[in-house]
């Protein structure tokens, strides 16, 4: 939670997927004061097979697009959502490039459809409440990190380096 799901009709290299996921994770975490471990990115190659059956305007079309699923009822304004879509497009352009039509990110669809979320065994708060949630659960996060859980190792490191999460 949130889920950034790319349907790409062009081949993306491992390096490109990593760069897109890292940039989106950083942007989302810093913009919404959320821990990085809750940001999910998924890449679905729709260049071949049954997933390639995409039609736009009634015509077959191979396009790259991004579906973003966010928490519903968060009070994000249309301007904030438009800003998010503009940033996502610029991240794609920086990583993949502004080439011909086939290379461009042709659609970005932001859905506020997730009413509840649980990750790593913790119910996640609504956006805008992560700072307190992190503070309330820091001791448990440290125990999970000490037990070797990579998500919580990352989160504990993040708590130490991001002032918004420090007590």
DRENVEX-509023 format. One record per atom (N, C-alpha, C): x negated, y, z; atom name; residue number from 1. Coordinates in steps of 0.02 Angstrom, whole numbers, plus 50000, padded with zeros to 5 digits. Example, Ala and Ser with C-alpha at 12.3 -4.5 7.8 and 13.67 -1.06 7.14 Angstrom:
BEGIN
<east=49340; north=49716; up=50390; at=N; i=1>;
<east=49385; north=49775; up=50390; at=CA; i=1>;
<east=49340; north=49835; up=50390; at=C; i=1>;
<east=49358; north=49888; up=50354; at=N; i=2>;
<east=49316; north=49947; up=50357; at=CA; i=2>;
<east=49355; north=50002; up=50394; at=C; i=2>;
END
This chain:
BEGIN
<east=49957; north=49942; up=50000; at=N; i=1>;
<east=50000; north=50000; up=50000; at=CA; i=1>;
<east=49956; north=50060; up=50000; at=C; i=1>;
<east=49958; north=50106; up=49960; at=N; i=2>;
<east=49994; north=50109; up=49897; at=CA; i=2>;
<east=49963; north=50061; up=49845; at=C; i=2>;
<east=49999; north=50051; up=49791; at=N; i=3>;
<east=49975; north=50007; up=49737; at=CA; i=3>;
<east=49969; north=50048; up=49673; at=C; i=3>;
<east=49908; north=50050; up=49647; at=N; i=4>;
<east=49894; north=50080; up=49582; at=CA; i=4>;
<east=49882; north=50023; up=49534; at=C; i=4>;
<east=49930; north=50012; up=49489; at=N; i=5>;
<east=49927; north=49954; up=49445; at=CA; i=5>;
<east=49920; north=49976; up=49372; at=C; i=5>;
<east=49861; north=49963; up=49345; at=N; i=6>;
<east=49846; north=49980; up=49275; at=CA; i=6>;
<east=49868; north=49923; up=49230; at=C; i=6>;
<east=49903; north=49939; up=49177; at=N; i=7>;
<east=49913; north=49893; up=49121; at=CA; i=7>;
<east=49870; north=49923; up=49065; at=C; i=7>;
<east=49817; north=49887; up=49047; at=N; i=8>;
<east=49772; north=49914; up=48997; at=CA; i=8>;
<east=49770; north=49870; up=48935; at=C; i=8>;
<east=49777; north=49903; up=48878; at=N; i=9>;
<east=49777; north=49868; up=48814; at=CA; i=9>;
<east=49708; north=49868; up=48783; at=C; i=9>;
<east=49661; north=49901; up=48815; at=N; i=10>;
<east=49591; north=49899; up=48794; at=CA; i=10>;
<east=49552; north=49860; up=48847; at=C; i=10>;
<east=49496; north=49834; up=48827; at=N; i=11>;
<east=49454; north=49799; up=48876; at=CA; i=11>;
<east=49420; north=49850; up=48920; at=C; i=11>;
<east=49425; north=49840; up=48985; at=N; i=12>;
<east=49389; north=49881; up=49033; at=CA; i=12>;
<east=49333; north=49839; up=49063; at=C; i=12>;
<east=49274; north=49867; up=49066; at=N; i=13>;
<east=49218; north=49831; up=49095; at=CA; i=13>;
<east=49226; north=49827; up=49170; at=C; i=13>;
<east=49188; north=49784; up=49201; at=N; i=14>;
<east=49187; north=49779; up=49274; at=CA; i=14>;
<east=49166; north=49847; up=49303; at=C; i=14>;
<east=49118; north=49879; up=49272; at=N; i=15>;
<east=49094; north=49944; up=49295; at=CA; i=15>;
<east=49150; north=49996; up=49291; at=C; i=15>;
<east=49188; north=49997; up=49237; at=N; i=16>;
<east=49243; north=50044; up=49230; at=CA; i=16>;
<east=49298; north=50031; up=49282; at=C; i=16>;
<east=49316; north=49967; up=49292; at=N; i=17>;
<east=49367; north=49951; up=49342; at=CA; i=17>;
<east=49344; north=49972; up=49412; at=C; i=17>;
<east=49281; north=49959; up=49428; at=N; i=18>;
<east=49254; north=49979; up=49493; at=CA; i=18>;
<east=49254; north=50055; up=49501; at=C; i=18>;
<east=49235; north=50091; up=49449; at=N; i=19>;
<east=49234; north=50164; up=49452; at=CA; i=19>;
<east=49304; north=50193; up=49460; at=C; i=19>;
<east=49353; north=50165; up=49423; at=N; i=20>;
<east=49422; north=50188; up=49430; at=CA; i=20>;
<east=49447; north=50174; up=49501; at=C; i=20>;
<east=49437; north=50113; up=49525; at=N; i=21>;
<east=49460; north=50095; up=49593; at=CA; i=21>;
<east=49427; north=50138; up=49646; at=C; i=21>;
<east=49363; north=50150; up=49640; at=N; i=22>;
<east=49328; north=50191; up=49690; at=CA; i=22>;
<east=49352; north=50263; up=49689; at=C; i=22>;
<east=49359; north=50292; up=49630; at=N; i=23>;
<east=49381; north=50362; up=49626; at=CA; i=23>;
<east=49452; north=50370; up=49651; at=C; i=23>;
<east=49496; north=50324; up=49634; at=N; i=24>;
<east=49566; north=50328; up=49656; at=CA; i=24>;
<east=49570; north=50317; up=49732; at=C; i=24>;
<east=49532; north=50270; up=49757; at=N; i=25>;
<east=49532; north=50258; up=49829; at=CA; i=25>;
<east=49507; north=50319; up=49866; at=C; i=25>;
<east=49453; north=50348; up=49844; at=N; i=26>;
<east=49426; north=50408; up=49876; at=CA; i=26>;
<east=49477; north=50465; up=49873; at=C; i=26>;
<east=49506; north=50476; up=49815; at=N; i=27>;
<east=49554; north=50531; up=49807; at=CA; i=27>;
<east=49615; north=50520; up=49853; at=C; i=27>;
<east=49643; north=50460; up=49851; at=N; i=28>;
<east=49703; north=50447; up=49892; at=CA; i=28>;
<east=49688; north=50453; up=49966; at=C; i=28>;
<east=49633; north=50424; up=49987; at=N; i=29>;
<east=49615; north=50425; up=50058; at=CA; i=29>;
<east=49604; north=50496; up=50083; at=C; i=29>;
<east=49570; north=50536; up=50045; at=N; i=30>;
<east=49555; north=50605; up=50067; at=CA; i=30>;
<east=49615; north=50651; up=50060; at=C; i=30>;
<east=49654; north=50642; up=50007; at=N; i=31>;
<east=49712; north=50686; up=49996; at=CA; i=31>;
<east=49767; north=50673; up=50047; at=C; i=31>;
<east=49779; north=50610; up=50063; at=N; i=32>;
<east=49834; north=50592; up=50107; at=CA; i=32>;
<east=49811; north=50571; up=50177; at=C; i=32>;
<east=49747; north=50584; up=50194; at=N; i=33>;
<east=49719; north=50566; up=50260; at=CA; i=33>;
<east=49734; north=50494; up=50278; at=C; i=33>;
<east=49723; north=50450; up=50231; at=N; i=34>;
<east=49737; north=50379; up=50242; at=CA; i=34>;
<east=49671; north=50340; up=50242; at=C; i=34>;
<east=49669; north=50284; up=50278; at=N; i=35>;
<east=49609; north=50242; up=50275; at=CA; i=35>;
<east=49603; north=50210; up=50205; at=C; i=35>;
<east=49543; north=50200; up=50183; at=N; i=36>;
<east=49530; north=50173; up=50117; at=CA; i=36>;
<east=49557; north=50101; up=50109; at=C; i=36>;
<east=49556; north=50062; up=50163; at=N; i=37>;
<east=49574; north=49991; up=50155; at=CA; i=37>;
<east=49647; north=49981; up=50136; at=C; i=37>;
<east=49689; north=50032; up=50141; at=N; i=38>;
<east=49759; north=50023; up=50122; at=CA; i=38>;
<east=49771; north=50036; up=50048; at=C; i=38>;
<east=49722; north=50064; up=50013; at=N; i=39>;
<east=49731; north=50082; up=49942; at=CA; i=39>;
<east=49715; north=50021; up=49899; at=C; i=39>;
<east=49764; north=49999; up=49860; at=N; i=40>;
<east=49758; north=49941; up=49817; at=CA; i=40>;
<east=49758; north=49962; up=49744; at=C; i=40>;
<east=49712; north=49935; up=49706; at=N; i=41>;
<east=49710; north=49946; up=49634; at=CA; i=41>;
<east=49710; north=49878; up=49600; at=C; i=41>;
<east=49751; north=49872; up=49548; at=N; i=42>;
<east=49757; north=49809; up=49512; at=CA; i=42>;
<east=49751; north=49824; up=49438; at=C; i=42>;
<east=49716; north=49782; up=49402; at=N; i=43>;
<east=49706; north=49791; up=49330; at=CA; i=43>;
<east=49734; north=49730; up=49294; at=C; i=43>;
<east=49781; north=49743; up=49249; at=N; i=44>;
<east=49813; north=49690; up=49211; at=CA; i=44>;
<east=49798; north=49702; up=49138; at=C; i=44>;
<east=49762; north=49656; up=49107; at=N; i=45>;
<east=49744; north=49661; up=49037; at=CA; i=45>;
<east=49805; north=49639; up=48996; at=C; i=45>;
<east=49834; north=49686; up=48960; at=N; i=46>;
<east=49893; north=49671; up=48919; at=CA; i=46>;
<east=49876; north=49673; up=48845; at=C; i=46>;
<east=49813; north=49660; up=48829; at=N; i=47>;
<east=49792; north=49665; up=48759; at=CA; i=47>;
<east=49812; north=49603; up=48718; at=C; i=47>;
<east=49825; north=49547; up=48752; at=N; i=48>;
<east=49841; north=49486; up=48717; at=CA; i=48>;
<east=49895; north=49447; up=48755; at=C; i=48>;
<east=49923; north=49399; up=48722; at=N; i=49>;
<east=49971; north=49354; up=48754; at=CA; i=49>;
<east=50038; north=49387; up=48767; at=C; i=49>;
<east=50080; north=49353; up=48808; at=N; i=50>;
<east=50148; north=49378; up=48819; at=CA; i=50>;
<east=50151; north=49447; up=48851; at=C; i=50>;
<east=50099; north=49466; up=48889; at=N; i=51>;
<east=50100; north=49532; up=48920; at=CA; i=51>;
<east=50091; north=49588; up=48869; at=C; i=51>;
<east=50070; north=49571; up=48809; at=N; i=52>;
<east=50058; north=49622; up=48758; at=CA; i=52>;
<east=50123; north=49643; up=48723; at=C; i=52>;
<east=50178; north=49613; up=48740; at=N; i=53>;
<east=50242; north=49629; up=48708; at=CA; i=53>;
<east=50272; north=49692; up=48738; at=C; i=53>;
<east=50241; north=49748; up=48725; at=N; i=54>;
<east=50265; north=49813; up=48749; at=CA; i=54>;
<east=50294; north=49851; up=48690; at=C; i=54>;
<east=50352; north=49881; up=48701; at=N; i=55>;
<east=50384; north=49921; up=48649; at=CA; i=55>;
<east=50395; north=49991; up=48676; at=C; i=55>;
<east=50381; north=50041; up=48636; at=N; i=56>;
<east=50394; north=50110; up=48653; at=CA; i=56>;
<east=50435; north=50140; up=48596; at=C; i=56>;
<east=50492; north=50168; up=48614; at=N; i=57>;
<east=50536; north=50195; up=48562; at=CA; i=57>;
<east=50562; north=50141; up=48516; at=C; i=57>;
<east=50567; north=50080; up=48541; at=N; i=58>;
<east=50591; north=50024; up=48501; at=CA; i=58>;
<east=50539; north=49993; up=48456; at=C; i=58>;
<east=50478; north=50017; up=48458; at=N; i=59>;
<east=50424; north=49992; up=48415; at=CA; i=59>;
<east=50369; north=49960; up=48457; at=C; i=59>;
<east=50339; north=49906; up=48431; at=N; i=60>;
<east=50283; north=49876; up=48467; at=CA; i=60>;
<east=50228; north=49928; up=48478; at=C; i=60>;
<east=50200; north=49928; up=48537; at=N; i=61>;
<east=50149; north=49979; up=48553; at=CA; i=61>;
<east=50101; north=49951; up=48604; at=C; i=61>;
<east=50037; north=49956; up=48590; at=N; i=62>;
<east=49986; north=49936; up=48637; at=CA; i=62>;
<east=49959; north=50000; up=48669; at=C; i=62>;
<east=49978; north=50011; up=48731; at=N; i=63>;
<east=49957; north=50072; up=48765; at=CA; i=63>;
<east=49929; north=50055; up=48834; at=C; i=63>;
<east=49891; north=50102; up=48860; at=N; i=64>;
<east=49867; north=50097; up=48929; at=CA; i=64>;
<east=49913; north=50139; up=48972; at=C; i=64>;
<east=49934; north=50111; up=49028; at=N; i=65>;
<east=49977; north=50149; up=49073; at=CA; i=65>;
<east=49964; north=50128; up=49145; at=C; i=65>;
<east=49987; north=50170; up=49190; at=N; i=66>;
<east=49974; north=50161; up=49261; at=CA; i=66>;
<east=50039; north=50168; up=49299; at=C; i=66>;
<east=50054; north=50118; up=49340; at=N; i=67>;
<east=50112; north=50120; up=49384; at=CA; i=67>;
<east=50087; north=50129; up=49455; at=C; i=67>;
<east=50113; north=50178; up=49489; at=N; i=68>;
<east=50093; north=50192; up=49558; at=CA; i=68>;
<east=50153; north=50182; up=49603; at=C; i=68>;
<east=50146; north=50138; up=49651; at=N; i=69>;
<east=50199; north=50126; up=49700; at=CA; i=69>;
<east=50177; north=50157; up=49767; at=C; i=69>;
<east=50218; north=50204; up=49791; at=N; i=70>;
<east=50204; north=50239; up=49854; at=CA; i=70>;
<east=50260; north=50226; up=49903; at=C; i=70>;
<east=50251; north=50248; up=49964; at=N; i=71>;
<east=50303; north=50243; up=50014; at=CA; i=71>;
<east=50360; north=50290; up=49995; at=C; i=71>;
<east=50421; north=50268; up=50004; at=N; i=72>;
<east=50479; north=50310; up=49991; at=CA; i=72>;
<east=50493; north=50354; up=50051; at=C; i=72>;
<east=50529; north=50407; up=50040; at=N; i=73>;
<east=50550; north=50450; up=50095; at=CA; i=73>;
<east=50494; north=50488; up=50128; at=C; i=73>;
<east=50441; north=50504; up=50092; at=N; i=74>;
<east=50383; north=50536; up=50123; at=CA; i=74>;
<east=50384; north=50612; up=50116; at=C; i=74>;
<east=50431; north=50638; up=50079; at=N; i=75>;
<east=50436; north=50711; up=50073; at=CA; i=75>;
<east=50384; north=50742; up=50027; at=C; i=75>;
<east=50353; north=50703; up=49984; at=N; i=76>;
<east=50306; north=50732; up=49936; at=CA; i=76>;
<east=50345; north=50773; up=49886; at=C; i=76>;
<east=50320; north=50831; up=49871; at=N; i=77>;
<east=50354; north=50877; up=49826; at=CA; i=77>;
<east=50340; north=50857; up=49753; at=C; i=77>;
<east=50383; north=50880; up=49707; at=N; i=78>;
<east=50368; north=50867; up=49636; at=CA; i=78>;
<east=50300; north=50895; up=49616; at=C; i=78>;
<east=50280; north=50952; up=49643; at=N; i=79>;
<east=50215; north=50980; up=49626; at=CA; i=79>;
<east=50158; north=50935; up=49650; at=C; i=79>;
<east=50165; north=50905; up=49710; at=N; i=80>;
<east=50114; north=50859; up=49735; at=CA; i=80>;
<east=50110; north=50797; up=49690; at=C; i=80>;
<east=50167; north=50771; up=49670; at=N; i=81>;
<east=50167; north=50711; up=49627; at=CA; i=81>;
<east=50139; north=50727; up=49558; at=C; i=81>;
<east=50155; north=50786; up=49532; at=N; i=82>;
<east=50126; north=50806; up=49467; at=CA; i=82>;
<east=50050; north=50814; up=49474; at=C; i=82>;
<east=50028; north=50843; up=49530; at=N; i=83>;
<east=49957; north=50849; up=49543; at=CA; i=83>;
<east=49922; north=50782; up=49547; at=C; i=83>;
<east=49956; north=50733; up=49578; at=N; i=84>;
<east=49929; north=50666; up=49582; at=CA; i=84>;
<east=49922; north=50636; up=49512; at=C; i=84>;
<east=49974; north=50643; up=49471; at=N; i=85>;
<east=49971; north=50614; up=49404; at=CA; i=85>;
<east=49917; north=50648; up=49362; at=C; i=85>;
<east=49909; north=50714; up=49369; at=N; i=86>;
<east=49856; north=50749; up=49333; at=CA; i=86>;
<east=49787; north=50725; up=49355; at=C; i=86>;
<east=49777; north=50714; up=49420; at=N; i=87>;
<east=49713; north=50690; up=49445; at=CA; i=87>;
<east=49699; north=50619; up=49420; at=C; i=87>;
<east=49749; north=50577; up=49420; at=N; i=88>;
<east=49740; north=50508; up=49396; at=CA; i=88>;
<east=49720; north=50508; up=49322; at=C; i=88>;
<east=49751; north=50551; up=49283; at=N; i=89>;
<east=49733; north=50555; up=49212; at=CA; i=89>;
<east=49661; north=50579; up=49205; at=C; i=89>;
<east=49641; north=50628; up=49245; at=N; i=90>;
<east=49573; north=50653; up=49239; at=CA; i=90>;
<east=49522; north=50600; up=49261; at=C; i=90>;
<east=49539; north=50560; up=49311; at=N; i=91>;
<east=49494; north=50506; up=49332; at=CA; i=91>;
<east=49486; north=50456; up=49274; at=C; i=91>;
<east=49540; north=50437; up=49242; at=N; i=92>;
<east=49537; north=50392; up=49184; at=CA; i=92>;
<east=49493; north=50422; up=49130; at=C; i=92>;
<east=49505; north=50485; up=49114; at=N; i=93>;
<east=49466; north=50518; up=49061; at=CA; i=93>;
<east=49392; north=50520; up=49078; at=C; i=93>;
<east=49374; north=50531; up=49141; at=N; i=94>;
<east=49304; north=50533; up=49161; at=CA; i=94>;
<east=49272; north=50464; up=49156; at=C; i=94>;
<east=49308; north=50412; up=49173; at=N; i=95>;
<east=49280; north=50345; up=49175; at=CA; i=95>;
<east=49283; north=50311; up=49106; at=C; i=95>;
<east=49341; north=50315; up=49073; at=N; i=96>;
<east=49351; north=50279; up=49010; at=CA; i=96>;
<east=49337; north=50324; up=48950; at=C; i=96>;
<east=49351; north=50388; up=48957; at=N; i=97>;
<east=49339; north=50436; up=48903; at=CA; i=97>;
<east=49403; north=50458; up=48870; at=C; i=97>;
<east=49397; north=50514; up=48834; at=N; i=98>;
<east=49453; north=50541; up=48797; at=CA; i=98>;
<east=49444; north=50524; up=48723; at=C; i=98>;
<east=49453; north=50462; up=48707; at=N; i=99>;
<east=49443; north=50440; up=48639; at=CA; i=99>;
<east=49507; north=50441; up=48599; at=C; i=99>;
<east=49511; north=50396; up=48551; at=N; i=100>;
<east=49572; north=50391; up=48510; at=CA; i=100>;
<east=49632; north=50369; up=48552; at=C; i=100>;
<east=49690; north=50371; up=48522; at=N; i=101>;
<east=49753; north=50354; up=48556; at=CA; i=101>;
<east=49748; north=50288; up=48594; at=C; i=101>;
<east=49716; north=50237; up=48565; at=N; i=102>;
<east=49712; north=50171; up=48596; at=CA; i=102>;
<east=49673; north=50173; up=48662; at=C; i=102>;
<east=49629; north=50222; up=48670; at=N; i=103>;
<east=49586; north=50226; up=48729; at=CA; i=103>;
<east=49618; north=50268; up=48785; at=C; i=103>;
<east=49665; north=50310; up=48769; at=N; i=104>;
<east=49693; north=50357; up=48817; at=CA; i=104>;
<east=49742; north=50322; up=48865; at=C; i=104>;
<east=49750; north=50352; up=48923; at=N; i=105>;
<east=49801; north=50331; up=48970; at=CA; i=105>;
<east=49865; north=50367; up=48949; at=C; i=105>;
<east=49912; north=50329; up=48920; at=N; i=106>;
<east=49970; north=50358; up=48888; at=CA; i=106>;
<east=50030; north=50369; up=48934; at=C; i=106>;
<east=50030; north=50335; up=48991; at=N; i=107>;
<east=50087; north=50343; up=49036; at=CA; i=107>;
<east=50065; north=50334; up=49108; at=C; i=107>;
<east=50091; north=50377; up=49152; at=N; i=108>;
<east=50081; north=50371; up=49224; at=CA; i=108>;
<east=50150; north=50375; up=49256; at=C; i=108>;
<east=50168; north=50324; up=49293; at=N; i=109>;
<east=50234; north=50320; up=49323; at=CA; i=109>;
<east=50227; north=50312; up=49398; at=C; i=109>;
<east=50250; north=50361; up=49435; at=N; i=110>;
<east=50244; north=50359; up=49508; at=CA; i=110>;
<east=50312; north=50343; up=49537; at=C; i=110>;
<east=50314; north=50288; up=49576; at=N; i=111>;
<east=50376; north=50265; up=49606; at=CA; i=111>;
<east=50370; north=50268; up=49682; at=C; i=111>;
<east=50416; north=50301; up=49714; at=N; i=112>;
<east=50418; north=50301; up=49787; at=CA; i=112>;
<east=50467; north=50248; up=49810; at=C; i=112>;
<east=50446; north=50186; up=49808; at=N; i=113>;
<east=50492; north=50130; up=49818; at=CA; i=113>;
<east=50477; north=50086; up=49878; at=C; i=113>;
<east=50422; north=50097; up=49912; at=N; i=114>;
<east=50403; north=50053; up=49966; at=CA; i=114>;
<east=50428; north=50080; up=50033; at=C; i=114>;
<east=50473; north=50044; up=50064; at=N; i=115>;
<east=50503; north=50068; up=50127; at=CA; i=115>;
<east=50464; north=50047; up=50188; at=C; i=115>;
<east=50428; north=49993; up=50184; at=N; i=116>;
<east=50388; north=49969; up=50240; at=CA; i=116>;
<east=50326; north=49935; up=50213; at=C; i=116>;
<east=50273; north=49935; up=50253; at=N; i=117>;
<east=50212; north=49903; up=50231; at=CA; i=117>;
<east=50175; north=49876; up=50292; at=C; i=117>;
<east=50142; north=49820; up=50281; at=N; i=118>;
<east=50101; north=49789; up=50333; at=CA; i=118>;
<east=50039; north=49763; up=50298; at=C; i=118>;
<east=49981; north=49783; up=50324; at=N; i=119>;
<east=49918; north=49760; up=50296; at=CA; i=119>;
<east=49871; north=49742; up=50352; at=C; i=119>;
<east=49835; north=49688; up=50342; at=N; i=120>;
<east=49787; north=49666; up=50392; at=CA; i=120>;
<east=49817; north=49652; up=50459; at=C; i=120>;
<east=49883; north=49637; up=50460; at=N; i=121>;
<east=49917; north=49622; up=50523; at=CA; i=121>;
<east=49947; north=49683; up=50558; at=C; i=121>;
<east=49941; north=49741; up=50527; at=N; i=122>;
<east=49966; north=49803; up=50558; at=CA; i=122>;
<east=50021; north=49834; up=50516; at=C; i=122>;
<east=50075; north=49854; up=50549; at=N; i=123>;
<east=50126; north=49893; up=50515; at=CA; i=123>;
<east=50097; north=49962; up=50502; at=C; i=123>;
<east=50102; north=49985; up=50440; at=N; i=124>;
<east=50074; north=50049; up=50422; at=CA; i=124>;
<east=50124; north=50105; up=50436; at=C; i=124>;
<east=50099; north=50162; up=50458; at=N; i=125>;
<east=50143; north=50219; up=50470; at=CA; i=125>;
<east=50162; north=50252; up=50404; at=C; i=125>;
<east=50208; north=50297; up=50407; at=N; i=126>;
<east=50225; north=50337; up=50349; at=CA; i=126>;
<east=50167; north=50385; up=50335; at=C; i=126>;
<east=50158; north=50405; up=50272; at=N; i=127>;
<east=50106; north=50454; up=50257; at=CA; i=127>;
<east=50115; north=50516; up=50301; at=C; i=127>;
<east=50059; north=50544; up=50321; at=N; i=128>;
<east=50059; north=50601; up=50365; at=CA; i=128>;
<east=50050; north=50582; up=50438; at=C; i=128>;
<east=50050; north=50516; up=50452; at=N; i=129>;
<east=50043; north=50492; up=50520; at=CA; i=129>;
<east=49985; north=50444; up=50528; at=C; i=129>;
<east=49941; north=50440; up=50479; at=N; i=130>;
<east=49885; north=50393; up=50482; at=CA; i=130>;
<east=49834; north=50413; up=50535; at=C; i=130>;
<east=49823; north=50477; up=50545; at=N; i=131>;
<east=49772; north=50498; up=50593; at=CA; i=131>;
<east=49787; north=50469; up=50662; at=C; i=131>;
<east=49848; north=50476; up=50685; at=N; i=132>;
<east=49867; north=50451; up=50751; at=CA; i=132>;
<east=49867; north=50375; up=50751; at=C; i=132>;
<east=49890; north=50344; up=50698; at=N; i=133>;
<east=49892; north=50271; up=50692; at=CA; i=133>;
<east=49821; north=50243; up=50699; at=C; i=133>;
<east=49773; north=50274; up=50665; at=N; i=134>;
<east=49704; north=50251; up=50670; at=CA; i=134>;
<east=49679; north=50259; up=50742; at=C; i=134>;
<east=49692; north=50316; up=50773; at=N; i=135>;
<east=49670; north=50327; up=50842; at=CA; i=135>;
<east=49702; north=50277; up=50889; at=C; i=135>;
<east=49766; north=50262; up=50879; at=N; i=136>;
<east=49802; north=50215; up=50924; at=CA; i=136>;
<east=49776; north=50144; up=50917; at=C; i=136>;
<east=49748; north=50126; up=50859; at=N; i=137>;
<east=49728; north=50057; up=50846; at=CA; i=137>;
<east=49653; north=50047; up=50841; at=C; i=137>;
<east=49614; north=50098; up=50854; at=N; i=138>;
<east=49541; north=50093; up=50844; at=CA; i=138>;
<east=49510; north=50035; up=50883; at=C; i=138>;
<east=49529; north=50024; up=50944; at=N; i=139>;
<east=49499; north=49970; up=50983; at=CA; i=139>;
<east=49512; north=49902; up=50952; at=C; i=139>;
<east=49573; north=49892; up=50928; at=N; i=140>;
<east=49589; north=49828; up=50895; at=CA; i=140>;
<east=49550; north=49822; up=50829; at=C; i=140>;
<east=49544; north=49877; up=50792; at=N; i=141>;
<east=49505; north=49877; up=50730; at=CA; i=141>;
<east=49433; north=49857; up=50745; at=C; i=141>;
<east=49405; north=49883; up=50799; at=N; i=142>;
<east=49335; north=49867; up=50818; at=CA; i=142>;
<east=49328; north=49792; up=50833; at=C; i=142>;
<east=49377; north=49763; up=50866; at=N; i=143>;
<east=49374; north=49691; up=50881; at=CA; i=143>;
<east=49375; north=49650; up=50817; at=C; i=143>;
<east=49418; north=49669; up=50770; at=N; i=144>;
<east=49422; north=49633; up=50706; at=CA; i=144>;
<east=49358; north=49642; up=50666; at=C; i=144>;
<east=49329; north=49701; up=50669; at=N; i=145>;
<east=49265; north=49713; up=50635; at=CA; i=145>;
<east=49210; north=49670; up=50666; at=C; i=145>;
<east=49208; north=49668; up=50732; at=N; i=146>;
<east=49157; north=49628; up=50767; at=CA; i=146>;
<east=49165; north=49553; up=50750; at=C; i=146>;
<east=49226; north=49532; up=50734; at=N; i=147>;
<east=49239; north=49462; up=50716; at=CA; i=147>;
<east=49221; north=49449; up=50643; at=C; i=147>;
<east=49201; north=49501; up=50606; at=N; i=148>;
<east=49177; north=49492; up=50537; at=CA; i=148>;
<east=49227; north=49508; up=50482; at=C; i=148>;
<east=49285; north=49535; up=50498; at=N; i=149>;
<east=49334; north=49551; up=50446; at=CA; i=149>;
<east=49308; north=49610; up=50405; at=C; i=149>;
<east=49296; north=49599; up=50339; at=N; i=150>;
<east=49266; north=49652; up=50299; at=CA; i=150>;
<east=49310; north=49715; up=50293; at=C; i=150>;
<east=49375; north=49708; up=50292; at=N; i=151>;
<east=49419; north=49767; up=50289; at=CA; i=151>;
<east=49410; north=49811; up=50350; at=C; i=151>;
<east=49404; north=49779; up=50407; at=N; i=152>;
<east=49399; north=49817; up=50469; at=CA; i=152>;
<east=49327; north=49841; up=50482; at=C; i=152>;
<east=49278; north=49805; up=50455; at=N; i=153>;
<east=49210; north=49831; up=50457; at=CA; i=153>;
<east=49207; north=49898; up=50420; at=C; i=153>;
<east=49238; north=49898; up=50361; at=N; i=154>;
<east=49241; north=49960; up=50321; at=CA; i=154>;
<east=49280; north=50014; up=50358; at=C; i=154>;
<east=49336; north=49996; up=50388; at=N; i=155>;
<east=49377; north=50045; up=50422; at=CA; i=155>;
<east=49341; north=50075; up=50483; at=C; i=155>;
<east=49306; north=50034; up=50521; at=N; i=156>;
<east=49270; north=50060; up=50579; at=CA; i=156>;
<east=49215; north=50108; up=50557; at=C; i=156>;
<east=49182; north=50091; up=50503; at=N; i=157>;
<east=49131; north=50137; up=50475; at=CA; i=157>;
<east=49164; north=50203; up=50454; at=C; i=157>;
<east=49222; north=50198; up=50423; at=N; i=158>;
<east=49258; north=50257; up=50401; at=CA; i=158>;
<east=49279; north=50300; up=50461; at=C; i=158>;
<east=49300; north=50268; up=50515; at=N; i=159>;
<east=49320; north=50305; up=50575; at=CA; i=159>;
<east=49261; north=50345; up=50601; at=C; i=159>;
<east=49201; north=50316; up=50598; at=N; i=160>;
<east=49141; north=50350; up=50623; at=CA; i=160>;
<east=49121; north=50409; up=50579; at=C; i=160>;
<east=49138; north=50407; up=50514; at=N; i=161>;
<east=49114; north=50458; up=50468; at=CA; i=161>;
<east=49166; north=50510; up=50447; at=C; i=161>;
<east=49229; north=50498; up=50460; at=N; i=162>;
<east=49281; north=50545; up=50441; at=CA; i=162>;
<east=49308; north=50581; up=50501; at=C; i=162>;
<east=49296; north=50646; up=50506; at=N; i=163>;
<east=49319; north=50684; up=50565; at=CA; i=163>;
<east=49394; north=50677; up=50579; at=C; i=163>;
<east=49435; north=50669; up=50528; at=N; i=164>;
<east=49507; north=50665; up=50537; at=CA; i=164>;
<east=49526; north=50604; up=50580; at=C; i=164>;
<east=49484; north=50553; up=50582; at=N; i=165>;
<east=49499; north=50492; up=50620; at=CA; i=165>;
<east=49464; north=50488; up=50687; at=C; i=165>;
<east=49425; north=50537; up=50704; at=N; i=166>;
<east=49387; north=50535; up=50767; at=CA; i=166>;
<east=49429; north=50563; up=50824; at=C; i=166>;
<east=49419; north=50535; up=50883; at=N; i=167>;
<east=49458; north=50555; up=50943; at=CA; i=167>;
<east=49434; north=50621; up=50969; at=C; i=167>;
END
